Amino acid sequence: MATTVRETRSDTAPASLRLPGILLGVGLGGFVDGILLHQLLQWHHMLTSTDHDRIGVKYYDPKSVSGLEMNTVWDGVFHTVCWLAVLSGLAVLYARVTTHRRRVWTSRVLWGWILAGWGLFNLVEGLLDHQILGIHHVRGGSYQVWWDVAFLVLGALLVAGGLLLGRGGRSFDPAAPGGVRAGRLA
């Protein structure tokens, strides 16, 4: 009897958009970082900070051919991780949402979680790569610390904005008419 109750609950429980949204946000946020800061503006690459010496990682000068080659490889690894995050997010979303997919893509809840995921990317990458490991900074020079702080503040604002955006949205419920129901961020 208990098994039947669980099966019924799982069949009627709304599919959460949290995990796929966060995965999509992390991947898309990483792509924005990699494309804008690494490639278009060329402010940094994955291994361009002279702070590496403190953790025993070699510094690769992006102005030398060998340094640029190594940074290009590591930028490619970074973009591969972003690509895998986006593919994983799409796979989880596809598995959880079997009907009314168009409504999910226009959902404030999903886009709220995507923004929150982008913010989480900024916070983790900013703390880990810029502060703890020091493998690169947002932009070197005399204002380096301010660029790094701005990156973290942007991450916090994206998380807060994503949570606020999704808060007033409707969560996905495949059993509800049109696939959505009023409620909290789910």
C-alpha positions as CSV (number, residue, x, y, z in Angstrom):
1,M,0.0,0.0,0.0
2,A,2.8,2.4,0.8
3,T,4.4,1.8,-2.6
4,T,1.1,2.8,-4.3
5,V,1.0,6.1,-2.3
6,R,4.6,6.9,-3.3
7,E,3.9,6.1,-6.9
8,T,0.9,8.3,-6.9
9,R,2.8,11.2,-5.3
10,S,5.7,11.0,-7.7
11,D,3.3,10.8,-10.7
12,T,1.5,14.0,-9.5
13,A,4.4,15.9,-8.0
14,P,5.5,18.9,-10.2
15,A,8.8,18.4,-12.0
16,S,11.3,20.7,-10.5
17,L,13.0,23.2,-12.9
18,R,15.7,24.0,-10.3
19,L,18.4,21.5,-11.4
20,P,18.1,21.9,-15.2
21,G,17.9,25.7,-14.8
22,I,21.0,25.9,-12.6
23,L,22.9,23.6,-15.0
24,L,21.8,25.7,-18.0
25,G,22.8,28.9,-16.2
26,V,26.2,27.6,-15.2
27,G,27.0,26.5,-18.7
28,L,25.6,29.7,-20.4
29,G,27.3,31.9,-17.8
30,G,30.5,30.2,-18.5
31,F,30.1,30.7,-22.2
32,V,29.5,34.4,-21.7
33,D,32.6,34.6,-19.6
34,G,34.7,32.6,-22.0
35,I,33.5,34.3,-25.2
36,L,33.4,37.8,-23.9
37,L,36.4,37.9,-21.5
38,H,38.7,35.3,-22.9
39,Q,38.1,35.7,-26.7
40,L,36.5,39.0,-27.6
41,L,38.0,41.4,-25.0
42,Q,41.1,39.1,-24.3
43,W,41.3,40.3,-20.7
44,H,42.4,36.9,-19.5
45,H,42.7,33.2,-20.4
46,M,42.5,30.3,-18.0
47,L,46.2,30.4,-16.9
48,T,47.3,34.0,-17.3
49,S,47.8,35.2,-13.8
50,T,51.3,35.6,-12.3
51,D,49.6,34.6,-8.9
52,H,50.1,31.0,-10.1
53,D,53.5,30.8,-8.5
54,R,51.9,30.7,-5.0
55,I,50.2,27.4,-5.7
56,G,52.9,25.9,-7.9
57,V,51.1,26.3,-11.2
58,K,53.2,27.6,-14.1
59,Y,52.4,31.0,-15.5
60,Y,51.6,31.0,-19.3
61,D,52.2,34.4,-20.8
62,P,49.4,34.9,-23.4
63,K,51.8,37.2,-25.4
64,S,54.1,34.4,-26.3
65,V,53.2,31.7,-28.8
66,S,53.7,28.8,-26.4
67,G,51.8,30.6,-23.7
68,L,48.9,31.4,-26.0
69,E,48.9,27.8,-27.2
70,M,48.6,26.5,-23.6
71,N,46.0,29.0,-22.6
72,T,44.0,28.2,-25.8
73,V,44.0,24.5,-24.7
74,W,42.8,25.3,-21.2
75,D,40.2,27.7,-22.6
76,G,39.0,24.8,-24.7
77,V,38.8,22.6,-21.6
78,F,36.8,25.4,-19.9
79,H,34.4,25.6,-22.9
80,T,34.0,21.8,-22.9
81,V,32.9,21.9,-19.3
82,C,30.4,24.7,-20.2
83,W,29.1,22.7,-23.1
84,L,28.6,19.6,-21.0
85,A,26.7,21.7,-18.4
86,V,24.4,23.0,-21.0
87,L,23.9,19.5,-22.5
88,S,23.2,18.1,-19.0
89,G,20.7,20.9,-18.3
90,L,18.9,20.2,-21.5
91,A,18.9,16.5,-20.9
92,V,17.5,16.9,-17.4
93,L,14.9,19.4,-18.6
94,Y,13.8,17.1,-21.4
95,A,13.5,14.1,-19.1
96,R,11.5,16.0,-16.5
97,V,9.2,17.9,-18.9
98,T,7.4,15.6,-21.3
99,T,4.4,17.9,-22.2
100,H,3.8,21.6,-22.6
101,R,7.5,22.3,-23.3
102,R,6.8,25.6,-25.0
103,R,5.3,26.9,-21.7
104,V,8.3,25.8,-19.7
105,W,10.7,27.7,-22.0
106,T,8.6,30.9,-21.4
107,S,8.4,30.2,-17.7
108,R,9.8,32.9,-15.3
109,V,10.7,30.0,-13.0
110,L,13.0,28.4,-15.5
111,W,14.6,31.7,-16.5
112,G,14.9,32.6,-12.8
113,W,16.9,29.4,-12.2
114,I,19.0,30.0,-15.3
115,L,20.0,33.5,-14.0
116,A,20.6,32.0,-10.5
117,G,22.9,29.4,-12.1
118,W,24.8,32.0,-14.0
119,G,25.3,33.9,-10.7
120,L,26.4,30.7,-9.0
121,F,29.0,30.2,-11.8
122,N,30.3,33.7,-11.2
123,L,30.5,33.2,-7.5
124,V,32.2,29.8,-7.6
125,E,34.6,30.8,-10.5
126,G,35.3,34.2,-8.9
127,L,36.1,32.7,-5.5
128,L,38.0,29.6,-6.8
129,D,39.9,30.8,-9.8
130,H,40.4,34.5,-9.0
131,Q,40.8,34.4,-5.2
132,I,41.8,31.0,-3.9
133,L,43.8,29.6,-6.9
134,G,44.7,32.9,-8.4
135,I,45.0,31.3,-11.9
136,H,43.6,34.3,-13.5
137,H,41.8,37.5,-12.7
138,V,38.9,39.3,-14.5
139,R,41.4,42.0,-15.7
140,G,44.9,42.6,-14.6
141,G,46.4,46.0,-13.9
142,S,46.1,48.5,-11.1
143,Y,42.3,47.9,-10.7
144,Q,42.6,44.1,-10.7
145,V,41.0,43.7,-7.2
146,W,38.0,45.9,-8.2
147,W,37.3,43.9,-11.4
148,D,37.4,40.7,-9.3
149,V,35.0,42.2,-6.7
150,A,32.7,43.5,-9.4
151,F,32.6,39.9,-10.9
152,L,31.5,38.5,-7.5
153,V,29.0,41.3,-7.0
154,L,27.5,40.6,-10.4
155,G,27.3,36.9,-9.4
156,A,25.4,37.8,-6.2
157,L,23.1,40.1,-8.1
158,L,22.3,37.4,-10.8
159,V,21.5,34.9,-8.0
160,A,19.2,37.4,-6.2
161,G,17.6,38.6,-9.5
162,G,17.0,35.0,-10.6
163,L,15.4,34.1,-7.4
164,L,13.2,37.2,-7.6
165,L,12.3,36.6,-11.2
166,G,11.2,33.0,-10.5
167,R,9.5,33.8,-7.3
168,G,6.4,35.2,-8.9
169,G,6.3,32.6,-11.7
170,R,4.4,29.4,-12.0
171,S,6.0,26.1,-11.4
172,F,5.7,23.3,-13.9
173,D,3.0,20.7,-13.2
174,P,2.3,18.2,-16.0
175,A,-1.1,17.4,-14.4
176,A,-2.3,21.0,-14.4
177,P,-4.2,22.5,-17.3
178,G,-1.6,24.0,-19.6
179,G,1.2,22.4,-17.6
180,V,1.7,25.1,-15.1
181,R,0.3,25.9,-11.6
182,A,0.6,28.9,-9.4
183,G,3.2,28.6,-6.8
184,R,6.7,29.1,-5.6
185,L,9.9,28.6,-7.5
186,A,10.2,24.9,-8.1
